[in-house]
């Protein structure tokens, strides 16, 4: 949020903002037996301002890009599905990232291809655990998943392509470095996801 406030102090000629959306497949490292990635989505807002100047209009190639989004994450477990069914662990987050965004460029003009990377934090706002009690009785001693960490942090990075002056497509990978299940002392239980999405500029100078 502090990064968004800083945007207000940036020269309006360099400031852009818009909407971002993605679909992704996420999972949690090393916890539920026969775990499967769960599909979800994310929707949010981003701002962007240039860190370098250019004499050519909209040719700056290095940007700072803060972003905030609502992200639906979690995973499924299909351990002995014929007996327990599918176990669903749904975790929704408000997540924020601060990206450094680099456009490949030549002779003062930026290319359509870009890469980005930066730190990411997330706050749990909804947990929906759909689990057979018999599964928990059998597997809790392995999963140790009775408590969910409300806060997480990690890194996010990816690459993208400019589709038009208003739109970009991207692929992104997020890797957590904090435990989703703090009581699990056997595994890291990090969040991770792979996403494809679109940025749409509402203001694009």
Secondary structure, 3 states (H helix, E strand, C coil): CHHHHHHCCCCHHHEEEEEEEEEEEEEECCCCCCEEEEEEEEEEEEEEEECCCCCCCCCCCEEEEEEEEEEEEEEEECCCHHHHCCEEEEEEEEEEEEEEEEEEEECCEEEEEEEEEEEEEEEEEEEEEECCHHHHHHHHHHHCCCCCCCEEEEEEEEEEEECCCCEEEEEEEEEECCCCCCCCCCCCCCEEEEEEEEEEEEECC
